[in-house]
């Protein structure tokens, strides 16, 4: 069974930085990996994504120039470097992997890691 584990969240002051990691395991192939976030009372939104081959899909406009997505393909780990954090970035951050394990293909979610930015 595939597994995605996010870590690196925490409490940080406005203007600070955090680096999130997402470790993917038991996949046979991964086409893309993405970071989403969901703040209380809001819908889940795409933060950034990396398609197969390392092509960056998109960044949410609100994080442009502050967040950087990257991936270590040798160990299937996705990263999100978050700089100049703002209170509006407070949310649960989720990792999504689009891939296959055996005959099961689809989108797989991690359980999330909480990011809280204090003003």
C-alpha positions as CSV (number, residue, x, y, z in Angstrom):
1,X,0.0,0.0,0.0
2,X,1.4,3.4,-1.0
3,X,2.3,5.9,1.7
4,X,2.9,9.6,1.8
5,X,4.2,11.2,4.9
6,X,4.6,15.0,5.3
7,X,6.7,16.6,7.9
8,X,8.4,19.9,8.6
9,X,5.4,22.0,9.7
10,X,5.3,24.0,12.8
11,X,4.8,27.5,14.3
12,X,6.8,30.3,12.9
13,X,6.7,34.1,13.1
14,X,5.7,36.2,10.2
15,X,8.6,36.6,7.8
16,X,10.1,33.3,8.8
17,X,10.8,30.2,6.8
18,X,9.9,26.5,6.9
19,X,10.8,23.6,4.7
20,X,8.2,20.9,4.2
21,X,9.0,17.4,3.1
22,X,6.9,14.6,1.7
23,X,8.2,11.1,1.5
24,X,6.5,8.8,-0.9
25,X,6.9,5.0,-0.6
26,X,5.7,1.8,-2.3
27,X,4.9,3.5,-5.6
28,X,5.9,1.8,-8.8
29,X,5.7,5.0,-10.8
30,X,4.9,8.7,-10.0
31,X,3.7,11.1,-12.7
32,X,3.5,14.2,-10.6
33,X,3.7,15.4,-7.0
34,X,1.9,18.4,-5.6
35,X,1.5,20.5,-2.5
36,X,-2.0,21.6,-1.4
37,X,-3.2,23.5,1.6
38,X,-6.4,24.1,3.4
39,X,-7.1,26.8,5.9
40,X,-10.0,26.6,8.4
41,X,-13.3,27.4,6.7
42,X,-11.7,27.4,3.2
43,X,-11.4,25.0,0.3
44,X,-8.3,23.0,-0.3
45,X,-6.1,24.9,-2.9
46,X,-3.1,23.9,-5.0
47,X,0.0,25.6,-3.8
48,X,2.6,24.1,-6.3
49,X,3.1,21.1,-8.4
50,X,5.8,19.2,-10.2
51,X,4.8,17.1,-13.2
52,X,6.8,14.1,-14.4
53,X,10.2,15.2,-15.6
54,X,10.4,18.0,-13.2
55,X,8.3,20.4,-15.1
56,X,6.7,22.9,-12.6
57,X,3.0,23.0,-13.2
58,X,2.0,26.1,-11.4
59,X,2.3,28.1,-8.3
60,X,-0.6,29.7,-6.6
61,X,-0.4,33.5,-7.2
62,X,-0.2,34.2,-3.4
63,X,3.0,32.2,-3.0
64,X,4.9,33.3,-6.1
65,X,8.4,34.4,-5.3
66,X,8.2,33.1,-1.8
67,X,7.7,29.3,-2.1
68,X,9.8,26.9,-4.1
69,X,8.9,23.3,-4.9
70,X,11.5,20.7,-5.6
71,X,11.8,16.9,-5.7
72,X,14.5,14.4,-5.0
73,X,13.7,11.6,-7.5
74,X,16.2,9.2,-6.0
75,X,14.2,8.8,-2.9
76,X,10.8,10.1,-4.1
77,X,10.8,13.0,-1.7
78,X,9.0,16.3,-2.4
79,X,10.0,19.5,-0.8
80,X,8.4,22.9,-0.3
81,X,10.7,25.7,0.8
82,X,8.6,28.5,2.2
83,X,10.1,31.9,2.8
84,X,8.7,35.2,3.9
85,X,5.8,33.4,5.5
86,X,2.7,35.4,6.3
87,X,-0.2,34.7,8.7
88,X,-2.4,34.0,5.6
89,X,-0.2,31.0,4.9
90,X,-1.5,29.3,8.0
91,X,-3.1,26.1,6.9
92,X,-2.8,22.3,6.9
93,X,-0.4,21.4,4.0
94,X,-1.0,18.2,2.1
95,X,1.1,16.3,-0.3
96,X,-0.5,14.6,-3.3
97,X,1.2,12.0,-5.6
98,X,-0.3,10.9,-8.9
99,X,1.0,7.5,-9.7
100,X,0.6,3.8,-9.7
101,X,1.2,0.9,-7.4
102,X,0.5,-2.5,-9.0
103,X,-2.8,-2.2,-10.8
104,X,-3.9,0.7,-8.7
105,X,-3.4,4.1,-10.2
106,X,-4.7,7.5,-9.1
107,X,-4.2,10.4,-6.7
108,X,-2.9,9.6,-3.3
109,X,-2.9,12.0,-0.3
110,X,-0.8,12.3,2.8
111,X,-2.3,13.2,6.1
112,X,-0.9,16.7,6.2
113,X,1.4,18.8,8.3
114,X,0.2,22.0,10.1
115,X,1.8,25.3,9.4
116,X,1.0,28.2,11.7
117,X,2.4,31.7,11.1
118,X,2.0,34.2,13.9
119,X,1.8,37.9,13.3
